[in-house]
Amino acid sequence: MDLLAATEGVTGSVGSIGYGLAAIGPGIGVGIVWAAYIQATARQPESAGLTRTYAFLGFALSEALALIGFVVPFVFGT
């Protein structure tokens, strides 16, 4: 069976599949950012204030990628 015949009855937006795939990267990135923050705080508790700032900055940048991945299918969609 070829691929075209297998997907003949599929309807909907391919952009939603693209966003689901695009959200994997930022999800992993957020996990890495918070894991690094927890590890840094566990190793040197007195630097928690400074590393918290960097953790939120890294979190915001990772989430920005997820939001860009959400908007792109709407911008370039037909």
Backbone as numpy.savetxt, mean C-alpha at the origin, in Angstrom:
# Nx Ny Nz CAx CAy CAz Cx Cy Cz
-8.77 -24.81 -23.08 -9.62 -23.64 -23.08 -8.72 -22.41 -23.08
-8.98 -21.49 -23.99 -8.14 -20.30 -24.00 -8.64 -19.26 -23.01
-7.80 -18.30 -22.74 -8.08 -17.31 -21.69 -9.26 -16.42 -22.03
-9.42 -16.08 -23.28 -10.52 -15.22 -23.69 -11.86 -15.88 -23.44
-11.99 -17.15 -23.74 -13.24 -17.86 -23.50 -13.51 -18.02 -22.00
-12.45 -18.15 -21.20 -12.62 -18.32 -19.76 -13.08 -17.04 -19.09
-12.74 -15.89 -19.65 -13.10 -14.61 -19.04 -14.25 -13.92 -19.77
-14.96 -14.63 -20.59 -16.00 -14.02 -21.40 -17.15 -13.47 -20.54
-17.54 -14.15 -19.49 -18.66 -13.71 -18.67 -18.29 -12.75 -17.56
-17.01 -12.40 -17.44 -16.57 -11.51 -16.36 -16.93 -10.08 -16.71
-17.60 -9.42 -15.81 -17.94 -8.01 -16.01 -17.42 -7.22 -14.82
-17.34 -5.92 -14.98 -16.88 -5.07 -13.89 -15.65 -4.29 -14.29
-15.11 -3.63 -13.34 -13.96 -2.76 -13.58 -12.66 -3.50 -13.32
-11.79 -3.45 -14.27 -10.46 -4.03 -14.09 -9.65 -3.15 -13.15
-10.04 -1.89 -13.00 -9.35 -0.98 -12.09 -9.41 -1.44 -10.65
-10.49 -2.11 -10.27 -10.58 -2.61 -8.90 -9.59 -3.73 -8.65
-9.35 -4.55 -9.65 -8.33 -5.59 -9.53 -6.95 -4.94 -9.46
-6.74 -3.93 -10.26 -5.47 -3.21 -10.25 -5.21 -2.55 -8.92
-6.25 -1.97 -8.33 -6.06 -1.34 -7.02 -5.77 -2.37 -5.95
-6.42 -3.51 -6.03 -6.14 -4.57 -5.07 -4.69 -5.01 -5.13
-4.16 -5.12 -6.34 -2.75 -5.47 -6.49 -1.84 -4.32 -6.06
-2.27 -3.09 -6.33 -1.45 -1.93 -5.96 -1.42 -1.70 -4.45
-2.41 -2.19 -3.73 -2.45 -1.99 -2.28 -1.55 -2.94 -1.53
-1.04 -3.96 -2.20 -0.16 -4.92 -1.53 1.14 -4.24 -1.11
1.74 -3.47 -2.00 3.02 -2.81 -1.72 2.95 -1.86 -0.54
2.02 -0.90 -0.53 1.91 -0.02 0.64 1.56 -0.76 1.92
0.80 -1.84 1.82 0.49 -2.62 3.02 1.75 -3.23 3.62
2.59 -3.77 2.77 3.87 -4.31 3.24 4.76 -3.18 3.77
4.75 -2.05 3.08 5.57 -0.91 3.51 5.19 -0.39 4.88
3.90 -0.30 5.15 3.44 0.15 6.47 3.88 -0.83 7.55
3.78 -2.11 7.25 4.23 -3.11 8.21 5.72 -3.00 8.50
6.52 -2.76 7.48 7.96 -2.60 7.68 8.27 -1.36 8.48
7.57 -0.26 8.20 7.81 1.00 8.93 7.53 0.81 10.41
6.39 0.23 10.76 6.05 0.08 12.19 6.91 -0.97 12.87
7.32 -2.00 12.12 8.23 -2.99 12.70 9.58 -2.36 13.02
10.06 -1.50 12.14 11.33 -0.82 12.39 11.20 0.14 13.58
10.06 0.81 13.70 9.86 1.71 14.85 9.84 0.93 16.16
9.15 -0.17 16.19 9.09 -0.98 17.41 10.47 -1.52 17.77
11.20 -1.95 16.77 12.54 -2.48 17.03 13.48 -1.38 17.52
13.40 -0.19 16.92 14.25 0.91 17.36 13.92 1.35 18.77
12.64 1.37 19.11 12.23 1.76 20.45 12.63 0.70 21.48
12.57 -0.55 21.10 12.97 -1.61 22.01 14.47 -1.58 22.27
15.25 -1.22 21.25 16.70 -1.18 21.43 17.15 0.06 22.20
16.49 1.19 21.96 16.90 2.44 22.59 15.64 3.25 22.95
15.06 2.98 24.12 13.78 3.60 24.47 13.81 5.13 24.55
14.95 5.71 24.85 14.99 7.17 24.99 14.88 7.90 23.65
15.01 7.18 22.53 14.88 7.82 21.22 13.48 7.65 20.64
12.53 7.25 21.45 11.18 6.98 20.94 10.53 8.22 20.33
10.76 9.37 20.91 10.15 10.60 20.39 10.64 10.93 18.99
11.93 10.81 18.77 12.50 11.11 17.46 12.09 10.07 16.42
12.16 8.80 16.79 11.82 7.77 15.82 10.31 7.72 15.54
9.49 8.19 16.48 8.05 8.23 16.23 7.74 9.18 15.09
8.45 10.30 15.04 8.25 11.25 13.96 8.56 10.61 12.61
9.67 9.90 12.54 10.04 9.23 11.30 9.07 8.10 10.96
8.54 7.45 11.97 7.58 6.38 11.71 6.31 6.94 11.09
5.81 8.04 11.61 4.60 8.63 11.02 4.87 9.18 9.63
6.06 9.71 9.40 6.41 10.19 8.08 6.46 9.04 7.07
7.09 7.94 7.46 7.13 6.77 6.59 5.76 6.18 6.35
4.93 6.17 7.39 3.55 5.68 7.26 2.77 6.54 6.27
2.91 7.87 6.38 2.17 8.77 5.50 2.61 8.61 4.04
3.91 8.45 3.83 4.38 8.27 2.45 3.93 6.94 1.87
3.91 5.91 2.68 3.44 4.60 2.19 1.95 4.65 1.87
1.18 5.29 2.71 -0.25 5.40 2.46 -0.55 6.31 1.27
0.31 7.28 1.01 0.13 8.13 -0.18 0.22 7.29 -1.44
1.11 6.30 -1.45 1.19 5.41 -2.61 -0.10 4.63 -2.80
-0.72 4.22 -1.70 -1.99 3.50 -1.80 -3.08 4.41 -2.34
-3.10 5.65 -1.91 -4.11 6.58 -2.41 -3.90 6.91 -3.88
-2.64 7.03 -4.29 -2.35 7.25 -5.71 -2.82 6.05 -6.53
-2.57 4.85 -6.02 -3.04 3.65 -6.71 -4.55 3.58 -6.78
-5.25 4.21 -5.84 -6.70 4.23 -5.87 -7.23 5.22 -6.90
-6.54 6.33 -7.07 -7.02 7.40 -7.95 -6.68 7.15 -9.41
-5.56 6.51 -9.69 -5.10 6.34 -11.07 -6.11 5.63 -11.96
-6.77 4.55 -11.52 -7.77 3.94 -12.43 -8.92 4.88 -12.79
-9.27 5.80 -11.89 -10.32 6.75 -12.21 -9.85 7.80 -13.20
-8.59 8.20 -13.09 -8.06 9.22 -13.98 -7.87 8.67 -15.39
-7.28 7.47 -15.49 -6.96 6.91 -16.80 -8.01 5.91 -17.29
-9.06 5.69 -16.52 -10.10 4.75 -16.93 -10.94 5.30 -18.07
-11.54 4.39 -18.78 -12.37 4.85 -19.90 -13.82 4.69 -19.58
